[in-house]
C-alpha cells in the first residue's frame, strides 16, 4: 500500500497489523425496505489530485442480494463541502437509528481531518436514512469542537500544530439508555493530564445520545481510564477505545459497551485489556464495570499478544445474554507467532463469566482448517445468524493466512453457535477461489481484514461481506474488493457468492491503485 497511507496511519498511532479489524453487529437497513444494506469504506481514495481524502460507497440489498443499482458515493466534498488530504473519510463506519424513525442512519469517521488549525483532530459525519436511502442533505457533523460536547480538540504538546486525537477513529452504536433511540460511542486518541504528567494517546470515549431529532449533545458523556469507577489507570499509549463493541451482556434490555486498551501493559508478559461498561437509564455507567485481561481468560505466557485488537458480542448459546468474544490476533499458538487466538466469555447477570472462558484458534477445537504463523486470526470479527437457528454465529477473519502457497492471501472462518455454545459441527473456512468463493487467492490480498454481516436478500439467513482491501484489480495493486457469501439453512456457502470492486457496473467512481476499497465495512 502507498507509503503516505502507512505514514498517516503511523501518525494516528495505529499499527499496520490492525489496519481495520472493526467489529460489526449484524444488519442495518437504510431505506427500510426489508433488505439489509452495506456501507464500504475506501479510506485511501484520491479525489481531484488530493491524496487519501477517502470516501464511502453504499450498496443496497434486494431479493437478489446486494446490488449496485442505486449505489451511492460519499466523499468529503459531499459530507463537509470540502476535501482534504489524508482525512481518511470512511476509515471507520457504524450504523444505528439515532432518531427512531425506522430508517437506519450511517456514521462515517474521518479521523485525519483537521480542525481549528490542528491536524488529525477528526470528525464524524452522520447521514440519515430515508425511504430513498441515505440522504446526504441531512448530514450533521460531530467533533470535539461541537458545542456542548465534553472535552475539546486539544493540541498535542509534543507536536506543535498537531492534535492527533483522531476523533471517530473507532465507533459503535446501540441504545445504551433504553429510550428507543440508538446512541453513538466514538473513540478519540485523547491525551490526558498536563505538563510532565501528560499521557499522550491514553484514549477516551465520547457517548452521544439519540433523540427524536437525531444525535444531541444533551447529557453527552466522556469516559477514560481516569473516569470515576472505571477499572485500571490511564497511561500513555493505552488507546482506551482502540476497539469497541455493543451487546447486552447482562440481559437487562440496555446495550453495554466493550472498550479495549490494546497496547496497555497488563503484566511482565502481557498487553491489552477489555473493560465492559454497562448501559443504564442514564446511559453508560461505570457501576459494575468489569475489566478483563488475557490472564483472566487463560491467554498467557507470551508478551505482546494484542489482546483486544478486536472485540465482539454474540449470543452463541441462544440464552438471554450476549457473550463476549475477545481476539488476540498476534497471539502465539502451537502454530507459531501471530497465529491468533480468541476467547469466548459467556454472558450472565453479573457480566462476562471469565472463569469458564473457552479459547479457540485455527486448527484447534471447533474451528475448521489448520493454522500457521502470522494468520492473524481475529483481526476482524462479526456476529450473525448464518443458518437461522436459535443461536448466533461468529465470522472471524485471518487476513495473514497463506492459501495454496500465496502469502497473506487471507481466509475467513465461522464459529457456529448452538444450545450449548460454539460447536465444531458446521464450522466453515473460506478463502478466495475455494469452496465456490469468487475470485482467486493471491499473495497479499488480506481477505478477511474487514467483515460485516446482514441479511442482504431478506431470506432470513445472515450473509457475510468480507473485505480484501489489498486485492489487485487488473494491474492496479491494493485497489480492494468485497466478497459476499450468502447464508442458508445449512450455513454460509461459497456457492452463489458475488464480489464488487470499484470497476463493478453501477459503482460510482473507478478503480485506482492503493484505494483500499473495503478496508472497512458496515451493514
N, C-alpha and C positions, 0 to 999 in steps of 0.2 A: 504494500500500500504506500502511497506517496508520502515522502518524508514529512511534508508540512502537516499532514493529518496526525502522524505519530508524534511530532513535536508538540502540536497543540494539545494532544491528549496528555502528553507528559506535563504540560503547563497546568492542565486540570488535575494533575496528580493521579491519574487513573492508569493502572498497569495494563500493558498490552494484552496480557493473558486474560484479562477480564474486560475486553473491549466493550461488550454489551452484557449479555447474560442477565437480562431483566426478566424477572418472573412475571407471569401474566395470568390473571383469572379468566375463566372461560366466558366468551360470548358477550358481545355488545352490538346493538342494532341501532345505527344512527338515523335510519328513516322509519323504524318501527313497522317494517313490512313482514316480520316474522322470520327473516333470514339474517344471521349474524354477518357483520362486515369486517373488513381488515384494513388497518392503517399500517403503512410501510414506511419506515424512516430511511432517509438517504442522507445521512449527516455530512458526507463529504461532497455533496453535489456542488458543482461550479455553475454559476449563472452570470452571463454577461461579462465574462472575464474576471469575476470575483471568485476567489478560491474558497472552497469549504464553507460556503454560506449555508448549505443544507436545504432540504426540502422533505415533504411528506406526500406520498401517494395514498389514495383511499380507493379500495375495490369493494364493490357491493355484492352481497350474497343474492342467490336466486335459486329456483328449483333445480337448476343445473350446477349449482355451486358458485364459487366466486367468478365474477365476470368483469371484463374491462369496460362493458357498456356503462356509460355514466360515470366512469372513473374520474376522480378529482386529483388535483395537484396544488399543493400549497407551498409557497416559498416565503422567505422573509418579506418580500415585497407585498405579497398578499396579506400577510398577517400583521406586519408592523409598518407597512408603507415604505420600507427601506431594506436593502440588502447590505450585508456587512461581511467582510472576510472572516473566516473561522468563527462564525457564530453557531454553526452546527445545529441548525434547525432540524428537529427530528431525532436528536441524539437520545431523547427519552420520550416515551408516549404512555399515556394512561387514559382510561375511559370511565365515565360514570354519568348518571343522570343527576346533574347538580341542581337542576331547577324542578325536578319531579314532574315534568310534562309528558313522560313516557318515551321520549326520544333521548337516546344516549348522546353524550357530548364527548368531545375529544380534547384532551390537554396535550399540548405539544411543547416540549422543552427546547430552548435554545441556550444552553449553558455557557456558550462562549460569547454571548452578546455583551457589549459594553453599556454601561450606564453612568451618568454623571461624570463622564471622562475617565472612568475606571474600566480597564479591560477585564474580560472574563467575569463580569458581575452576574449575568444570567437572567433570563426572563422565561415566563411560561405564557403561552397563548391558549386560550380556551375557546373552542369553536362549538357552537350549539348544534344539536341535531334538529331535524325538521322533517316533514313529510317528503321533501325532495332531497334529503341527505344533509350533510354538514353545510351550514350556511355561514360563509366566511364574513358576511356583513354583520354578524352578531359577535364577532371576536372581541374578547376582553383580554387585557394584558395584566399579568401579575408579576410582581418582583418584590424585592426587599425595600424598594422605594415607593411601593403603592401606599397611599395614605391609610393609616390605621394598622398596617402590618407591623407586628412586633419585630424589633431589631431594624436594621437598615443596611444598605450597602456600605461595606467598610473597606478602607484602604489596608492592604497588607503592609505592615510597617517595614517588612524586609524587602519589599519591591515597590519603589515609587511608581505611581501611575497605574498600579495593578491591584485589582480586588482579589480575583482568584476564587471567589466564593461559589461561582457557578451554580447559582440558584436554579433548581429544576434538573440537576444532573441525574437524579433518580426521582421517580414519583410513584404513587399508588393512590387508589381511590376506593372508598367504601363509605357506608353510613355508620360512622363511629358513635353518634348520639341517638340513633334510633328514631329520628324525626321524619323519615321517609325521603330525605334528600341525601344524595351521596356527597361526601366531603373529599377534599384533596390534601394529601400529605406530600410535601416537596422537600427534598434534601438540599442543603447548601453546605459547601465546604467551609463552614463558619470557623473563623478564628475566635478564640475565647481568651479573655484576660487582657492585661495591659502591661506595657513595659517589658521588663525582663521575664515576666510571668506569662507573656503572650504565648498561646498554644495554637500554632498555625494548623489549619485543616483538622481541627478537632471534630468538627461536624455538628450539624443541628438539623432539626426537622420542623418545618412550618406546617401547621394544620389550619386549613381554611375551610369554613363550613358552607354547605349548600343551603339554599333557601328558595322561595318561590321565584325570586328574581335571579337565581343563579348563585355563584360563589359570592360571599360577602366577607368583608374584613371584620365584621362584628364578632366579638368574642374569639378571634383567632388565637392560636396557641403557638408557642415556640418551646421545643424540647431539646435538651442536650444532656450529656452525662453530668453536667453541673446543676441540672434541674433538681429540685427537691423531690426525693423519693425514687429517682432513677438510679438503679444499681451501677456500681463502678465509679470511676473517677475520670473526668475528661483529660485528654492528653494530646499533645501534638501528633498529627498524622493518625489519629484513631479512625477518622472517617465514619463517625456515628451517623448511619443512614446510607452507607455505601450500597446496600440492597434493602428493599422494602417489600413487604407482602401484607395482605389483609385477609382475615378469615375470622371465624368465630370459634376460638379455641375452647371457650368455657360454656358454649351453648346458651348464652343469655339473650340472644337475638340482636346484639350490637356487635359490630365488627371490631376486632382487635388489630393491633399493628405490630408486626415484627420488624425490628430495626437491627441491622448488623453493624459491627465495628470490625471490619475485615482485617485491618492492619494493627489492631491493638495487641500488645504483648500481654498474654494471659498466663505466662509461666516461663520457666527457663527454656522450654521446648514447645511453646505454643503461641499461635496468633489467632485472633478473631473471637468474637462473641456475638450472641444474639440476645436482644432484650425484647420481651413481649410487654407492650403497654396495652392496658385494657380499654375497651370502649365503655362509656357511661352516659348518663343523661346529659352531662355537661361536656361530653366529648372525650378525648383521650385523657386518661388518668394514670398516674404512677402508682396508685393504690394497687397492691397485689402484683406489682411489676415483677417479672421473672427474668433473670439473666442466666444464659446457658453458654458454656464453653465446650470445646472439643473434649475436655476431660470428663465432663458430665455425661457425655454420650458414648464414651469409650473410644474416641478417635484421638489417640495419644501416642507419644513416643518419638515424634519427629518434629523438627522446627518448621515454621512457615507453612502450615497446611492450608492456609487460606480459608479457614473455617468461616462460613457466612458469606462467601463470594456471591452466592445466590441463595435465596430462601423462598419458600412457598408454603401455602396451606392447601390441604386437600383432605376430603373426608374419605379416607382409604378403607374404612371398615363399615361405612354406612350407618354409623350411630348418630347421636345428636351433637357431636363435637367435631370440628375440623381438627386435623392433625398437622403438626409442624414438620416440615422437611427442610433440613439444612444441608447445604453442599459444601464440600471442601475439595474443589476440583484439582488442586495441586497436591492432594494428599498422596503419601507413599503407601502403596499396597503391595501385595505379593507380586504384582506385575511391574513394580518399579516406581520411580519418582514421577509425580504429576499425573498419575493414573486417574486419581479422583475417587471420591467416596461420598455417599450421602447417608444421613442419619434421619430416621423417622421417629418422632416422639408423639405418642397418641394424646389427643385432647381429653381433658377432664374438667369438671367444675373448678378444680384448683389450678388449672393451667396445663402446661405440657408435662407429660409423665416421662421424665428423663431416665428414671430408674429402669424402665423397660424399653429403652431406645433400641431400635434394630438398625444395623448398618448394612448397606448394600454397595457393591462395587461390581464392575464388569467382570464376568466370569465367576462371580460369587452367587450366593443364594438368590433366587427369584429374578435374576437379570440374565436374559439370553445373550449368548455370544461372549467370546473371550476378550480379555482386555490386554493392554500393553502400556508401557510407559508413555507419558505425555498425552494420554487420551483426553484429559480434562473433563472427566465425567462430572456432570452437574454444573457446567459453566452456565447453562440456562435450564430452567425447569418451567413447566406449565401444567396446571390441573385441567381435567376434563373427564367426561364420561364417554369413553370411546365405543362402548358396546351397549349402552343404555340400561345397564343393570342398576342395582341399588347402591353401589359404591363407586366413588370417583377413582380415576386412574391418574397416573403421572407420566408426562413426557419429559425425557431427560436428554440433554444434548451432550455429545462428546466430540467437539469440533476438532480435537487434535488426533482423533483416531485414524490410523493408517488403514486404507482399504485397498486390497489387491496390489500391495506394493506402493501405493500412492500416499506419500506422507501428508498427514493432516488433511486428508480428504474430508473426514468428518462422518459421524453417524448419529443416529437417534435411537434411544431405547425407550420402551414403555415399561412401567411398573404397574401391574394390574391390581386394582383393589378387589376386595371380597369381604364376606361377612366376618372373617377372622383376620382381616388385614391383608397386606400385599401377599400375592401368591405367585409362584413360578408358572402356574398354568396360564397359557396365553400370552406370556411376555414376548415382546417383539423387538427386533433390531432392524433398522432401516438405514440404507445408505444410497446414494445416487447410483442408478444402474443395477440395483439388486432388488429382487422380490417385486419386480414390476415398477419400481420407483423411477420417475422421469429423470432424464439426463444421464451423465456418466461421471463416476467418481474421478476427480483429478487432484493432483497434489496441490495443497494449499487452499482448496475451496473453503474449508472450515464450515461445512454443512453442520448445522446444529448450534451455531453461536447464538441465534435468537429463535424463540419459539412462541407461538400464540395458538390458542385453541378456541374453537367456536363451531356452532352448527351452521355452516355456510349454506347448506342446501335444505335445511329445515326438515330433515328426515328423522330427527330425534336422537341422532348419534353425533357427538362432537368430532370434528375434523381437526387435523393438526397442520399448521403452517410452519415451515422450517426455513430459516434464513441461511444462505450460504453467501455471505457478504463479500468474500474474496473470489467468487466464481468469475472465471474469464468468459466473456461473451464474444465469440469470434476471436479476434486478435486483441481485444481490449481487456487488459488484465484488471482484476479486482473490481469488476463492474457490478457484480452481485446478481443474485437470483433468489426467488422464494418458491418452494415446492409445497404443494398441498396434498396431504394424504387423507383420504376420506375415512370416516368411521363407519362401521357396520355392526350388525348384531353379533358378529364374531370378532369384533375389534377392528382396529385400523388395518387397512390393506393398501399395498402399493399399487394394486390394480385399480385403474381409474384415477391415478394421481395426475396432477397437472402442474405446470410451472409458469411463472411470469418473470420477465425481465423488463427493462425499460425499452426493449425492442418489440415487446408483445403488441399486437394490434390493439388499438384503442387506448394504450397507455400514453398519457401526456408526457412530453419530453422524449429524449432519445438517450440511448446507452452511451456512456463515456467511461474511459478507464478511470479507476480509482474512486468511483462514486460511492461505493459501499452500500448499494441498494440492498435493503433487507437487513441492515445491521441492527435495526430494532423493528419489532413487530408488536401490534396490539389489536386484539379483537374485543 
